[in-house]
Amino acid sequence: MTQAGPGEGRATTTGTDAFRVPVRALLALALPAAVVGVLCGLSLIALSALAEVVERWVWDDLSGTLGLDRESPVWIVVVLTATGLLVGLVIRYAPGHAGPDPATAGLVEPPLPLRTLPGLAVALVLTLAGGVSLGPENPIMAINAALVVWLGAHALRRVPVPQWMALSTAGTIGAMFGTPLAAALMFSELDPGDRRIPLWDRLFAPLVSASTGALTMLLLSDLDMAMDLPPYPGLQLGHLGIAVVVSLGAAALGLAASYLITPLHRLAHRVRNPVVLLTLGGFVLGVLGVVGGPVTLFKGLDEMQELPDLVGTTTALGFLAFALVKLAALLVASCVGFRGGRIFPATFVGVALGFAVHVAWPAVPLALAVGAATVGIVVAATRSGWLSIFLVVAIVPEATLIPPLLFATLAAWLLVTNRPELRAVPTPSLPPASPPEAGGRDR
């Protein structure tokens, strides 16, 4: 193999020829990548803001007009049932049926046709505003990917679709979590692109997109995932064992949900009419919301900030009930076809489990219990170790927690590897997407 000279790039250890890193190409893509990041951040902010406006109108203004409290059992059931009805109508009649069923899809999927996006955006806003226990991850990733690929294909034809997809994915992840580090860690797991090129050269453009997406979110919103928890008292050797045990317990619960989601999804989709299916699903979610209380509604990021205030008045079984009800709501919402993601509600489940552990055994530091339970269930749900660790660091920003949390993540990984993730396998005889229109299938 020829030795690379100065500026000629670096050879990998795989025996391939030396490869010259296209520095000019990286610089040329920096500006489009920055624009993509801003676009991804703005779309997430716009849809989230619209959902918040609708949420306030429905849960505060309309309930007050009717003389009901927003937390009354009747209003919770009515709103969730109505949300299911409206989302079902969108999925049945909107062009493209609001995209594929996210319960059967991963976080990153091929770009959708543009005609699908309005229905998907409306379904997402209704889902977020109505209190459904799903987050914006899957729909916003799909919306941004379709927009970026379409705009990119018209603006810079020489840039391939996979590159635009990478930029869209990075920009959206950076915006969702308010930091490019989340995208960097996830992309290091995916290891995209030509492996002859050093990793940081492959990550250059996606990280530009992730950084501008994060900056857009931080400048234009009040995103802050950190919880108000007592400071971690410091690392002790016994904390490693505690973290591993708590993480394994949470991962086992996540695995139970992973084994349940496919049979529940197939059972639910015996009801072929999405309007009927989602209306029934919304009613079930309303009942679960009454059982678990308002803290178990919505995607969970804001609601988990309320948990510290409940420590003095809620038992360990109460926090466990929050976690189980939230997990049940996540499964129901996913299986009946609500458009949304599973990462944020799974995070709430982990946090609630951590509170249950701490209240049951006060000697276990709350920050450690929350962190270990969260990495356990998020690893089971996403199969992304870096994303799990990052989420915990964002929720509990304690650097001394990283060593025990790494052990907890590795233990959970051993438990869940080679087992199903939290994703439904559709019935083989039926398409995973939406129902046929009158007169024939749409796809």
C-alpha positions in Angstrom: 0.0 0.0 0.0 1.4 3.4 -0.9 2.2 5.7 1.9 0.0 8.9 2.0 1.9 12.1 1.7 1.0 15.4 3.5 -2.5 16.5 2.7 -3.3 13.3 0.8 -5.6 11.9 3.5 -5.1 8.9 5.8 -5.3 5.2 5.0 -7.5 3.0 7.1 -6.4 -0.2 8.8 -8.6 -2.3 6.6 -6.0 -2.5 3.8 -7.7 -0.2 1.4 -5.8 2.5 -0.6 -5.1 5.8 1.0 -8.1 8.2 0.5 -7.8 11.9 0.2 -10.4 13.7 2.2 -12.4 16.2 0.0 -11.9 19.3 2.1 -13.3 21.6 -0.5 -16.4 19.4 -0.8 -16.9 19.5 3.0 -16.7 23.3 3.0 -19.0 23.6 0.0 -21.6 21.5 1.9 -21.3 23.5 5.1 -23.7 26.3 4.1 -26.4 24.0 2.8 -26.0 21.9 6.0 -26.5 25.0 8.1 -29.6 26.0 6.2 -31.0 22.4 6.7 -30.4 22.6 10.4 -32.2 25.9 10.7 -35.1 24.6 8.6 -35.4 21.5 10.8 -35.4 23.6 14.0 -38.0 26.0 12.7 -40.3 23.2 11.6 -40.1 21.6 15.0 -40.7 24.9 16.8 -43.6 25.8 14.5 -45.4 22.5 14.9 -44.8 22.4 18.7 -46.0 26.0 19.1 -49.1 25.3 17.1 -49.8 22.2 19.2 -49.3 24.3 22.4 -51.9 26.8 21.2 -54.4 24.1 20.4 -53.7 22.4 23.7 -54.3 25.6 25.7 -57.5 26.3 23.8 -58.9 22.8 24.3 -57.6 22.0 27.9 -58.0 25.5 29.4 -60.3 27.8 27.4 -62.8 25.3 26.1 -63.0 23.4 29.4 -63.5 26.6 31.3 -66.2 27.7 29.0 -68.0 24.4 29.6 -67.5 24.8 33.3 -65.2 21.8 33.6 -61.7 21.6 35.2 -59.0 20.4 32.7 -58.1 17.6 35.1 -61.6 16.3 35.6 -62.1 12.7 34.6 -64.9 13.5 32.2 -62.9 16.1 30.3 -59.9 13.8 30.0 -62.0 11.0 28.5 -63.9 13.4 26.2 -60.7 15.1 24.9 -58.8 11.9 24.3 -61.8 10.3 22.6 -62.3 13.3 20.4 -58.6 13.4 19.5 -58.8 9.8 18.4 -61.8 10.6 16.2 -60.1 13.6 14.6 -56.8 11.8 14.0 -58.7 8.8 12.6 -60.5 11.1 10.1 -57.2 12.6 9.0 -55.6 9.2 8.5 -58.7 8.0 6.6 -59.2 10.9 4.2 -56.0 13.0 4.0 -53.8 12.4 0.9 -51.2 9.8 1.8 -53.1 8.9 5.0 -50.8 10.8 7.2 -47.8 8.6 6.3 -47.0 5.1 7.4 -47.9 3.7 10.8 -45.1 4.8 13.1 -45.5 1.8 15.3 -44.0 -0.3 12.5 -41.4 2.2 11.4 -38.0 3.2 12.7 -36.8 6.7 13.6 -35.3 7.2 10.2 -37.2 6.0 7.1 -37.2 6.8 3.4 -38.6 10.2 2.5 -42.3 10.5 2.0 -44.1 12.2 -0.9 -44.9 15.8 -0.3 -48.6 15.3 -0.6 -48.4 13.2 2.6 -47.0 16.0 4.8 -50.0 18.2 5.5 -52.0 15.2 6.8 -49.1 14.0 8.9 -48.5 17.5 10.3 -52.2 17.8 11.3 -52.2 14.4 12.9 -49.1 15.2 14.8 -50.5 18.5 16.1 -53.7 16.8 17.2 -51.8 14.0 18.9 -49.5 16.4 20.8 -52.4 18.8 21.7 -54.8 16.1 22.7 -52.7 14.6 25.4 -51.8 11.4 23.6 -48.7 9.7 25.2 -46.4 10.0 22.2 -43.7 12.5 21.3 -43.0 14.3 18.0 -39.9 12.2 17.0 -41.1 10.0 14.2 -43.4 12.5 12.5 -41.0 15.5 12.6 -38.2 13.3 11.3 -40.4 12.2 8.4 -41.6 15.8 7.7 -38.2 17.3 7.7 -36.7 14.5 5.7 -39.3 14.9 2.9 -38.9 18.7 2.8 -35.1 18.6 2.9 -34.8 15.9 0.2 -37.3 17.8 -2.1 -35.6 21.1 -1.6 -32.2 19.7 -2.0 -33.0 17.8 -5.1 -34.1 21.1 -6.7 -31.3 23.3 -5.3 -28.3 21.0 -5.5 -28.9 18.0 -7.7 -25.3 16.8 -7.4 -25.8 16.1 -3.6 -27.3 12.5 -3.3 -30.4 11.8 -1.4 -28.6 9.8 1.4 -26.6 13.0 2.1 -29.7 15.1 2.4 -31.2 12.4 4.7 -28.2 12.5 6.9 -28.4 16.3 7.2 -32.1 16.2 7.9 -31.7 13.5 10.6 -28.8 15.4 12.3 -30.6 18.7 12.2 -33.8 17.3 13.6 -32.0 15.4 16.4 -30.0 18.5 17.3 -33.2 20.6 17.5 -35.2 18.0 19.5 -32.5 17.7 22.2 -31.1 21.2 22.0 -27.5 20.0 21.4 -25.5 18.7 18.5 -23.9 16.1 20.8 -27.0 13.9 20.5 -26.6 13.8 16.8 -22.8 13.2 17.0 -23.2 10.3 19.3 -26.0 8.7 17.3 -24.1 9.1 14.0 -21.0 7.6 15.6 -23.2 4.5 16.2 -24.5 4.5 12.6 -21.0 5.2 11.2 -22.4 6.5 7.9 -20.6 7.0 4.7 -17.4 5.8 3.1 -15.4 4.0 5.8 -12.1 5.1 4.1 -12.9 8.6 5.2 -12.1 9.4 8.9 -15.2 9.6 11.1 -15.0 13.3 11.8 -14.8 14.1 8.1 -17.9 12.0 7.6 -19.6 13.8 10.5 -18.6 17.3 9.4 -21.7 18.3 7.4 -24.2 16.5 9.7 -22.7 18.2 12.7 -23.0 21.6 11.0 -26.7 20.8 10.5 -27.1 19.5 14.1 -25.4 22.6 15.5 -27.6 25.0 13.6 -30.7 23.0 14.5 -29.8 23.1 18.2 -29.0 26.8 18.0 -32.3 27.5 16.4 -34.1 25.6 19.1 -32.2 27.2 22.0 -32.6 30.8 20.6 -36.2 30.5 19.8 -37.6 28.2 22.5 -37.2 27.5 26.2 -36.1 23.9 25.8 -34.6 22.6 29.1 -34.7 18.9 29.9 -32.8 19.1 33.2 -34.8 18.1 36.3 -34.7 19.8 39.7 -33.2 16.9 41.7 -31.1 16.8 44.8 -27.4 16.8 43.8 -25.7 13.4 43.5 -23.7 12.8 46.7 -20.7 11.3 45.0 -19.7 8.0 43.6 -19.4 5.0 45.8 -18.5 1.5 44.8 -21.9 0.1 45.8 -23.6 2.6 43.4 -22.2 0.5 40.4 -24.2 -2.5 41.6 -27.3 -0.5 42.3 -27.2 1.1 38.9 -26.8 -2.2 37.2 -29.7 -3.8 39.1 -32.1 -0.8 38.5 -31.1 -0.7 34.9 -31.7 -4.4 34.4 -35.2 -4.1 36.0 -36.1 -1.2 33.8 -34.8 -2.9 30.7 -36.8 -6.0 31.6 -40.0 -3.9 31.7 -39.1 -2.4 28.4 -38.5 -5.8 26.9 -42.0 -6.9 28.2 -43.5 -4.0 26.2 -41.4 -5.0 23.2 -42.8 -8.5 23.2 -46.4 -7.1 23.7 -46.4 -4.4 21.0 -46.7 -6.7 18.0 -49.6 -8.9 19.2 -51.4 -5.8 20.5 -50.8 -4.0 17.1 -52.2 -7.0 15.2 -55.1 -7.3 17.5 -56.0 -3.6 17.2 -55.7 -3.6 13.4 -58.4 -6.2 13.1 -60.5 -3.1 13.1 -59.8 -2.0 9.6 -61.5 1.4 9.8 -59.0 3.9 11.3 -61.8 6.3 12.4 -63.3 3.6 14.6 -60.0 2.2 15.7 -58.5 5.6 16.8 -61.7 6.7 18.5 -61.7 3.5 20.5 -58.0 4.0 21.2 -58.6 7.5 22.3 -61.3 6.4 24.7 -58.9 3.8 26.2 -56.2 6.5 26.6 -58.7 8.7 28.3 -59.5 5.9 30.8 -55.8 5.4 31.4 -55.4 9.1 31.9 -58.1 9.1 34.6 -56.4 6.1 36.3 -52.9 7.5 36.2 -53.8 11.1 36.5 -52.9 14.1 34.3 -49.2 13.5 34.9 -49.4 10.5 32.7 -50.8 12.4 29.7 -48.9 14.1 26.8 -45.4 13.2 25.6 -43.9 13.3 29.2 -41.1 15.9 29.1 -43.0 18.6 30.9 -44.9 16.1 33.1 -41.7 14.5 34.5 -40.7 18.0 35.8 -43.7 17.6 38.1 -42.5 14.4 39.7 -40.1 15.9 42.2 -42.9 17.9 43.8 -44.8 14.6 44.4 -42.1 12.8 46.4 -43.6 13.8 49.8 -47.2 12.8 48.9 -46.7 9.8 46.6 -45.7 6.3 47.6 -43.3 4.0 45.7 -46.3 2.1 44.4 -47.8 5.4 43.2 -44.7 6.2 41.2 -44.7 2.7 39.8 -48.3 3.1 38.8 -47.4 6.3 36.9 -44.7 4.3 35.0 -47.0 1.4 34.2 -49.9 3.6 33.1 -47.6 5.6 30.9 -46.2 2.5 29.4 -49.6 1.1 28.8 -50.7 4.4 27.2 -47.6 4.4 25.0 -48.5 0.9 23.7 -52.1 1.7 23.1 -51.3 5.0 21.3 -48.7 3.3 19.1 -50.8 0.2 18.3 -54.0 2.0 17.2 -52.1 4.3 14.9 -51.6 7.7 16.5 -48.8 9.6 14.8 -46.0 10.1 17.2 -42.7 8.7 18.6 -41.9 6.5 21.6 -38.6 7.9 22.9 -40.0 10.8 25.1 -42.8 8.8 26.8 -40.3 5.9 27.4 -38.1 8.5 29.1 -40.9 9.5 31.4 -41.4 5.8 32.2 -37.8 5.5 33.2 -37.8 8.6 35.3 -41.0 7.5 37.2 -39.4 4.1 37.8 -36.3 5.9 39.3 -38.6 7.8 41.6 -40.3 4.6 42.7 -36.9 3.0 43.5 -35.8 6.0 45.5 -39.0 6.3 47.5 -38.9 2.6 48.3 -35.2 2.6 49.2 -34.3 6.2 50.3 -30.6 5.2 50.6 -30.5 5.0 46.8 -29.6 8.5 45.5 -32.5 9.9 43.5 -30.3 11.0 40.6 -28.7 7.6 40.4 -32.0 5.8 40.4 -33.5 8.1 37.8 -30.5 7.8 35.6 -30.1 4.0 35.8 -33.9 3.3 35.2 -33.9 5.7 32.3 -31.0 4.2 30.5 -32.4 0.8 31.0 -35.8 1.4 29.4 -34.5 3.7 26.7 -31.9 1.1 25.6 -34.7 -1.5 25.5 -36.9 0.8 23.4 -34.4 2.3 21.0 -31.3 0.0 20.9 -29.2 3.1 21.1 -26.7 3.2 23.9 -25.4 6.7 23.2 -28.9 8.1 23.0 -29.8 6.5 26.3 -26.7 7.9 28.0 -27.2 11.3 26.5 -30.8 11.6 27.6 -29.8 10.8 31.1 -27.0 13.4 31.1 -29.5 15.9 29.8 -32.0 15.1 32.5 -29.5 14.7 35.3 -26.5 16.8 34.4 -24.1 15.2 36.9 -20.7 14.3 35.4 -19.9 11.9 38.3 -22.9 9.8 37.3 -21.4 8.8 34.0 -19.3 5.8 35.2 -22.1 4.0 36.9 -24.5 4.9 34.1 -22.1 3.4 31.6 -22.0 0.1 33.6 -25.8 0.3 33.7 -26.1 0.8 30.0 -23.8 -2.1 29.2 -25.7 -4.4 31.5 -29.0 -3.4 29.9 -27.5 -3.9 26.5 -26.5 -7.5 27.3 -30.1 -8.1 28.4 -31.8 -6.7 25.3 -29.4 -7.6 22.5 -30.9 -10.1 20.0 -34.3 -9.4 21.4 -37.2 -7.4 19.8 -37.1 -3.7 20.0 -40.2 -1.5 20.9 -41.5 -1.7 17.3 -44.5 -3.6 15.9 -44.1 -6.2 13.1 -47.1 -5.7 10.9 -49.4 -8.6 9.9 -47.8 -10.1 6.8 -51.0 -10.0 4.8 -51.6 -6.3 5.5 -49.6 -3.2 4.5 -48.0 -1.4 7.5 -49.3 1.9 6.2 -52.8 3.2 6.0 -56.1 1.8 4.8 -57.2 1.6 1.2 -59.2 4.5 -0.3 -62.5 3.8 -1.9 -62.0 2.1 -5.2 -58.5 0.6 -4.5 -55.3 0.9 -2.6 -53.4 4.1 -2.4 -50.0 2.5 -2.4 
